[in-house]
């Protein structure tokens, strides 16, 4: 009866509005914004070190944790310093975002808690118990809560409490965290960075880490999207719009890169043009860039993006590579300083690019191709969603390969010019894949690709994932070359074959005879 009464009360109060989750920004480019954490005098400033982590539930969280631990086992010549401390950026999606965000928050000291309280916990049972709780049942009938809030509460209780990005600002330590979701209406990557939040006039510093992680992991259908409010156009943006440069010819808002992107010939750079159009849409402004300075007015209500609905980032980029690649390929992005990474590459300040790519993509065995029966609705939903995520994964892998090759070629051409003669060192790249496809043993590879995309895994699966992550890192030729750059000795640990032997032996135990 109490449950029925609660449900009835919830229905009566069902007119509650969706919570905004965001806080309106008071100043564009405020000094306390979340940005580049600062330079570390002991790290190599000529190296940009990026780790990206894919989606895949606990499978991805465990594989990412194993990768970070493997980097942390590499001791550098500098006292009390490891290769993990050299990581500048960690960008992630879905399950990988749990590990990435908690590492940014707690550092290597938090690895044991992350494994104990989240990765080895029966997350599915915990989520189900919360879903059937009468209070949650009643609240879920209102607009004030959704199925995603159950995951948010679980993330808060196990790892993040009520901590916001303000804690990362206070710590001012690397890596720079980029959590990635997908804009449901645009099908584009939505990264939790202040430059992205500037466009919707929201303050990232006051945003909860648990909500950002949940948005990144909001798998379609199973979970509701995270809906956040846009305040654009707002007073902070209009104040920046009225603020002119010293020459008085250009306004400081909208950002100049948007104007430049919109002016780009789509035949020459379609991605840049699309980014400009999407950014302009977030601003909720109609601007005439033909005038100098540009003139803008607020878009009418029926044309505004008043709310942004965010789903699993894997829909648009299941490797978390989109934003890091944007940072190193365009002058539009300025994170570290006013020059941006691309300018630093061509000035010779950045001479080494390191990408450690954690790809926990699954490929479960299926019997669909052995039957003429029409697949059911759940199999269809799983296949179509998974296919889209897999396509995004392969597309980003190809884009990384092309981007690195083009940057090396352009840098080599630049160093041939007279102005670079005194600084003519070639750009080097090191791409370290932590990817099941690099396992040669078919039975072993099949085992890892069949590990469920779930928030609950068996203990032996978690052990295997972490061991394989370290083994894949150590087997990488680029990783071995990177160790020579840092003058670090190779770390100890099992090989890929050794891990596979353990996995295969568990799958096919030898039956002993009792005759003797």
C-alpha positions in Angstrom: 0.0 0.0 0.0 2.9 2.4 0.8 4.3 1.7 -2.7 0.9 2.4 -4.3 0.6 5.6 -2.4 4.1 6.7 -3.4 3.3 6.0 -7.0 0.0 7.9 -6.9 1.8 10.9 -5.2 4.4 10.8 -7.9 1.8 10.9 -10.7 0.1 13.9 -9.0 3.5 15.6 -8.8 4.5 14.5 -12.3 4.7 18.1 -13.6 8.2 18.6 -12.2 10.6 20.0 -14.7 13.8 18.3 -15.8 16.6 19.5 -13.6 19.0 21.8 -15.5 22.2 20.1 -14.0 24.3 23.0 -15.3 25.0 26.4 -13.7 25.0 29.5 -15.8 28.4 30.9 -16.5 29.1 34.3 -15.1 32.3 35.2 -17.0 33.7 33.8 -20.2 37.3 32.6 -19.7 37.2 33.0 -15.9 40.5 32.4 -14.1 39.1 29.5 -12.1 38.0 27.5 -15.2 39.0 23.9 -15.7 41.8 24.0 -18.2 45.4 22.9 -18.7 46.6 21.8 -15.2 50.0 23.5 -15.5 53.5 22.5 -16.5 55.5 20.0 -14.6 59.2 21.0 -14.5 60.3 17.3 -14.4 58.3 16.1 -17.4 59.4 16.2 -21.0 57.9 19.4 -22.5 58.9 18.3 -26.0 56.4 15.4 -25.8 52.6 15.3 -25.9 51.5 12.1 -24.2 47.8 11.1 -24.7 45.9 8.1 -23.4 42.5 7.3 -24.8 40.0 4.8 -23.3 37.1 3.2 -25.1 33.7 2.1 -24.0 32.7 -1.4 -22.9 31.4 -1.3 -19.3 33.6 -3.0 -16.7 35.6 -4.7 -19.4 36.8 -1.3 -20.6 37.3 0.0 -17.0 39.5 -3.0 -16.2 41.5 -2.9 -19.4 42.1 0.9 -18.9 43.1 0.3 -15.3 45.6 -2.4 -16.4 47.0 -0.1 -19.0 47.5 2.8 -16.5 49.2 0.4 -14.0 51.5 -0.9 -16.7 52.6 2.7 -17.4 53.0 3.3 -13.7 55.4 0.4 -13.5 57.9 2.1 -15.8 60.4 3.9 -13.5 62.1 6.9 -15.0 65.6 8.1 -14.1 64.0 11.0 -12.2 63.5 9.9 -8.6 60.0 8.7 -7.7 58.7 9.3 -11.2 57.0 6.9 -13.5 55.9 7.0 -17.2 52.3 7.4 -16.1 53.3 10.8 -14.6 54.2 11.9 -18.1 50.6 11.6 -19.4 49.3 15.0 -20.5 45.8 14.1 -21.6 43.4 11.3 -20.9 40.3 11.2 -23.1 37.6 8.6 -22.6 34.2 7.1 -23.5 31.7 5.1 -21.5 33.2 2.4 -19.3 36.7 3.8 -19.9 35.5 7.1 -18.5 35.0 5.6 -15.0 38.7 4.7 -14.8 39.9 7.9 -16.5 37.9 10.2 -14.3 38.8 8.5 -11.1 42.5 8.5 -12.0 42.3 12.2 -12.7 40.6 12.7 -9.3 42.6 10.4 -7.1 45.8 9.6 -9.0 47.6 6.2 -8.9 46.8 6.1 -5.1 43.2 5.5 -6.0 43.8 2.4 -8.2 43.1 -0.1 -5.4 39.9 1.6 -4.4 38.7 1.8 -8.0 39.3 -1.9 -8.4 37.8 -3.0 -5.1 34.8 -0.7 -4.9 33.8 -0.6 -8.5 35.5 -2.9 -11.0 35.2 -6.0 -8.8 31.8 -5.1 -7.5 28.6 -6.7 -8.8 27.4 -3.5 -10.4 24.4 -5.0 -12.2 22.9 -6.3 -8.9 23.5 -3.0 -7.2 21.8 -1.1 -10.1 18.8 -3.5 -10.1 18.3 -3.1 -6.4 18.3 0.6 -6.7 15.8 0.5 -9.6 13.3 -1.6 -7.7 13.6 0.6 -4.5 10.0 2.0 -4.0 11.4 5.5 -3.6 13.2 5.3 -6.9 10.2 3.8 -8.6 8.1 6.7 -7.5 10.7 9.3 -8.5 11.2 7.7 -11.9 7.6 8.4 -12.7 8.3 12.1 -12.6 10.4 14.3 -14.9 12.8 15.1 -12.1 14.7 11.7 -12.3 15.5 9.2 -15.0 17.0 5.7 -15.3 20.4 7.4 -15.7 20.1 8.9 -12.2 20.3 5.4 -10.8 23.8 5.0 -12.4 24.7 8.5 -11.3 23.9 7.7 -7.7 25.8 4.5 -7.9 28.9 6.3 -9.2 28.7 8.9 -6.5 28.3 6.3 -3.7 31.1 4.1 -4.9 33.7 6.6 -6.2 32.9 10.3 -6.7 30.8 11.4 -3.8 29.5 14.9 -4.8 32.8 16.1 -6.3 32.8 18.5 -9.2 35.4 19.7 -11.7 36.3 22.2 -9.0 38.3 19.5 -7.3 40.4 19.0 -10.4 41.0 22.8 -10.6 42.2 22.8 -7.0 44.6 19.9 -7.6 46.1 21.4 -10.7 47.9 18.3 -11.8 48.0 16.4 -15.0 46.5 14.6 -16.9 43.9 17.0 -18.4 40.7 15.0 -18.4 38.4 14.9 -21.4 35.2 12.9 -20.9 33.2 12.4 -24.1 29.5 11.9 -24.7 27.4 12.2 -27.9 24.8 14.9 -28.6 21.7 12.9 -29.3 20.2 15.3 -31.8 23.4 16.1 -33.6 25.1 12.7 -33.6 28.3 14.6 -32.8 30.9 14.3 -30.0 30.2 16.5 -26.9 33.3 16.8 -24.8 33.2 17.9 -21.2 35.6 20.8 -21.6 35.1 24.4 -20.7 35.5 25.6 -24.3 32.5 23.3 -25.1 30.6 24.6 -22.1 31.3 28.2 -23.1 29.1 27.7 -26.1 26.1 26.9 -24.0 27.1 29.4 -21.3 27.5 26.8 -18.6 30.2 26.5 -15.9 32.0 23.1 -16.0 33.7 23.8 -12.7 30.4 23.3 -10.9 29.4 20.2 -12.9 29.5 16.8 -11.1 32.0 14.3 -12.2 29.5 11.5 -11.6 27.1 13.1 -14.1 29.7 13.6 -16.7 30.8 9.9 -16.5 27.2 8.8 -16.6 26.5 10.8 -19.7 29.5 9.3 -21.3 28.2 5.8 -20.5 24.4 6.4 -21.2 24.0 3.4 -23.5 21.0 3.9 -25.8 17.7 2.4 -24.9 19.0 0.7 -21.7 19.7 4.2 -20.1 18.1 7.5 -20.6 20.1 10.4 -21.9 21.6 13.0 -19.6 19.7 16.3 -20.3 21.5 19.5 -19.6 20.3 23.1 -19.9 21.8 25.6 -22.3 21.8 29.3 -21.1 23.0 30.7 -24.5 22.9 33.4 -25.4 23.6 34.8 -21.9 24.9 38.0 -20.3 28.5 36.7 -20.1 28.4 36.0 -23.8 26.9 39.4 -24.7 29.5 41.1 -22.5 32.2 39.4 -24.4 30.4 40.3 -27.7 30.6 44.0 -26.7 34.3 43.7 -25.7 36.4 44.8 -28.6 40.0 44.3 -29.4 42.5 47.2 -29.3 42.0 47.9 -32.9 38.2 48.0 -32.4 37.7 46.0 -35.6 36.8 42.6 -34.2 34.6 41.5 -31.4 35.9 38.9 -28.9 32.6 36.9 -29.2 31.6 34.7 -30.9 35.1 33.0 -30.9 37.1 33.9 -33.9 37.6 30.2 -34.7 33.9 29.8 -35.4 34.0 32.6 -37.9 37.1 31.1 -39.6 35.5 27.6 -39.6 32.3 28.9 -41.2 34.4 30.7 -43.9 36.3 27.4 -44.7 35.6 25.9 -48.1 33.8 22.7 -47.4 35.5 21.0 -50.3 38.8 21.7 -48.6 38.0 20.8 -45.0 34.4 19.5 -44.5 35.1 18.6 -40.8 36.1 22.1 -39.9 33.0 23.6 -41.6 30.8 21.2 -39.7 32.4 22.0 -36.4 31.8 25.7 -37.1 28.1 25.1 -37.9 27.6 23.0 -34.8 29.3 25.5 -32.6 27.2 28.3 -34.0 24.1 26.3 -33.4 25.0 25.9 -29.7 25.4 29.7 -29.4 21.7 30.3 -30.2 22.8 33.4 -32.1 22.2 34.5 -35.7 25.3 36.3 -36.8 26.3 38.2 -39.9 30.0 37.6 -40.3 30.1 39.7 -43.5 30.0 42.9 -41.4 33.1 44.2 -39.5 32.7 43.8 -36.6 30.3 40.9 -37.0 26.7 41.7 -35.9 24.7 39.1 -33.9 21.3 38.8 -32.4 19.6 36.2 -30.3 18.0 33.4 -32.3 14.2 33.2 -31.9 12.9 30.7 -29.3 11.7 28.2 -31.9 15.3 27.9 -33.3 17.2 27.6 -30.1 18.9 24.5 -28.6 17.6 25.2 -25.1 18.5 21.7 -23.9 21.3 19.2 -24.9 20.5 15.5 -24.7 23.7 13.4 -24.2 24.1 9.7 -24.8 27.0 7.2 -24.8 30.0 8.8 -26.5 30.7 5.5 -28.3 27.9 6.4 -30.8 30.1 9.2 -32.2 33.6 8.1 -31.2 34.2 4.9 -29.2 37.9 5.5 -28.7 37.8 9.0 -27.2 40.2 10.1 -30.0 38.1 12.9 -31.6 39.0 15.7 -29.2 42.7 14.9 -28.8 43.0 14.7 -32.6 41.2 18.0 -32.9 43.6 19.6 -30.4 46.7 18.6 -32.5 45.3 19.3 -36.0 43.8 22.7 -35.8 44.8 26.2 -34.7 41.2 26.6 -33.5 41.9 24.6 -30.3 44.0 26.4 -27.6 44.3 24.4 -24.4 47.9 24.6 -23.2 48.6 28.2 -24.2 47.6 30.7 -26.8 49.6 29.0 -29.6 47.9 25.6 -29.4 49.4 22.2 -29.9 49.6 22.4 -33.7 51.6 25.6 -33.6 53.9 24.1 -31.0 54.5 21.1 -33.3 55.5 23.3 -36.2 57.6 25.5 -34.0 59.5 22.4 -32.9 58.5 22.7 -29.3 56.6 19.4 -29.5 58.8 16.7 -31.1 57.2 13.5 -29.9 53.5 12.5 -30.1 52.5 9.5 -27.9 49.1 7.9 -28.2 48.2 4.9 -26.0 44.9 3.7 -27.4 42.9 1.4 -25.1 40.3 -0.4 -27.3 38.0 -2.8 -25.3 35.7 -3.4 -28.3 33.9 -6.8 -28.0 33.0 -9.2 -30.8 30.9 -11.8 -29.2 30.3 -15.1 -30.9 26.9 -15.3 -32.6 24.8 -17.9 -34.4 22.7 -15.4 -36.3 24.4 -16.3 -39.6 23.6 -20.0 -39.1 19.8 -19.6 -39.0 17.3 -18.3 -41.5 14.9 -17.1 -38.7 14.2 -13.4 -38.4 16.2 -12.0 -35.5 14.1 -10.7 -32.5 13.8 -7.0 -31.6 16.5 -7.2 -28.8 19.0 -8.8 -31.1 18.2 -6.2 -33.8 18.7 -3.3 -31.3 22.0 -4.8 -30.0 23.3 -5.4 -33.6 22.4 -2.0 -35.0 23.7 -0.1 -32.0 26.9 -2.2 -31.8 27.5 -1.8 -35.5 27.3 1.9 -35.3 29.8 1.9 -32.4 32.1 -0.5 -34.2 32.0 1.7 -37.3 32.9 4.8 -35.2 35.8 2.8 -33.7 37.3 1.8 -37.0 36.8 5.3 -38.4 38.7 6.9 -35.6 41.6 4.3 -35.8 41.9 5.2 -39.5 41.8 8.9 -38.8 44.6 8.6 -36.2 46.8 6.8 -38.7 46.2 9.4 -41.4 46.6 12.3 -39.0 49.9 11.1 -37.6 51.3 10.4 -41.1 50.2 13.9 -42.4 51.6 15.7 -39.3 55.0 13.9 -39.8 55.1 14.8 -43.5 54.1 18.4 -42.9 56.7 18.8 -40.1 59.4 17.3 -42.3 58.5 19.8 -45.1 58.6 22.7 -42.6 62.0 21.8 -41.2 63.4 22.1 -44.8 62.6 25.8 -44.7 65.3 28.3 -43.7 63.5 29.5 -40.6 63.6 26.0 -39.2 67.2 25.1 -40.0 68.4 25.6 -36.4 65.5 23.6 -35.0 65.1 20.9 -37.6 64.3 17.8 -35.6 61.7 15.5 -37.1 58.4 14.9 -35.4 58.3 11.4 -34.0 55.1 9.4 -33.2 54.5 6.5 -30.9 51.2 4.7 -31.1 50.7 2.0 -28.6 47.5 -0.1 -29.2 46.0 -2.0 -26.3 43.6 -3.9 -28.5 42.4 -7.5 -28.5 43.0 -7.7 -32.3 46.7 -7.8 -31.5 46.4 -11.2 -29.8 47.6 -13.8 -32.2 46.2 -16.9 -30.4 42.6 -17.3 -31.9 41.2 -19.0 -28.8 42.7 -16.4 -26.5 41.5 -13.5 -28.7 38.0 -15.0 -28.8 37.9 -15.2 -25.0 38.6 -11.5 -24.5 36.2 -10.5 -27.3 33.5 -12.5 -25.7 33.8 -10.9 -22.3 30.4 -9.3 -21.7 29.7 -5.5 -22.0 28.3 -5.3 -18.5 28.9 -3.7 -15.1 29.5 -7.1 -13.6 32.4 -9.5 -14.5 33.9 -12.6 -13.0 37.1 -12.2 -11.0 39.2 -14.3 -13.4 38.0 -12.1 -16.3 39.1 -8.9 -14.5 42.5 -10.5 -13.7 42.9 -11.5 -17.3 42.0 -8.1 -18.6 44.5 -6.3 -16.5 47.2 -8.8 -17.2 46.6 -8.6 -20.9 46.6 -4.8 -20.9 50.1 -4.8 -19.4 51.3 -7.5 -21.8 49.9 -5.6 -24.9 51.6 -2.4 -23.7 55.0 -4.2 -23.3 54.8 -6.0 -26.6 54.3 -2.8 -28.6 57.3 -1.9 -30.7 56.5 1.7 -30.4 56.3 1.4 -26.6 59.8 -0.2 -26.6 61.1 2.7 -28.7 59.5 5.1 -26.3 61.4 3.6 -23.4 64.6 4.6 -25.1 63.4 8.2 -25.5 62.9 8.3 -21.7 66.0 6.2 -20.9 63.8 3.8 -18.9 64.4 0.1 -18.5 61.8 -2.3 -19.8 59.3 -3.3 -17.0 58.8 -6.9 -15.9 55.6 -8.7 -16.5 54.0 -11.7 -18.4 54.0 -11.7 -22.1 50.9 -11.9 -24.3 51.6 -15.6 -24.9 51.9 -16.3 -21.2 48.6 -14.6 -20.4 47.0 -16.6 -23.2 48.3 -19.8 -21.8 46.6 -19.1 -18.5 43.3 -18.1 -20.2 43.2 -21.1 -22.6 44.2 -23.5 -19.8 41.2 -22.2 -17.7 38.9 -22.7 -20.7 40.2 -26.2 -21.4 41.3 -27.8 -18.1 43.3 -31.0 -18.5 41.3 -33.9 -17.1 43.6 -36.1 -15.0 43.2 -39.9 -14.7 42.3 -41.5 -11.4 43.8 -44.8 -12.3 47.0 -44.4 -10.4 
